[in-house]
Amino acid sequence: MSTRKTDADLLQYARQMRHEMTRQERRLWFDFFKALPHTVRRQKVFGSYIADFYIASHKLVIELDGSQHYEAAAQEYDTRRDAYLRSLGLTVLRYANVDVDHDFRGVCEDILQHLK
């Protein structure tokens, strides 16, 4: 039996995740993305993956990584996922939650550099 979610299940999960953002996602969303002159999507579905944030005008995916992303299985999953997203012509930026907490300005400046 496959553990892959159906498209409808994945879309429903993405909607749920929009309402249950992490503290770091909320900060980036409300304190940075909302002020940008670009449309930013939260929890955007690409195939069987969900991106934290997506800016279509620049084909830019922004991911915030909690501590679970540093476990071996999660790193392998992220590598496959990022390769899939890059195969779609997307750029993937990853930031650790701790970077959002302790260097918010630096994270925002780095994202802005990719929007130029």
Beta strands, then each sheet from edge to edge (+ up, - down):
strand 1: 41-46
strand 2: 49-55
strand 3: 60-65
strand 4: 91-96
sheet 1: 1+ 2- 3+ 4+
end
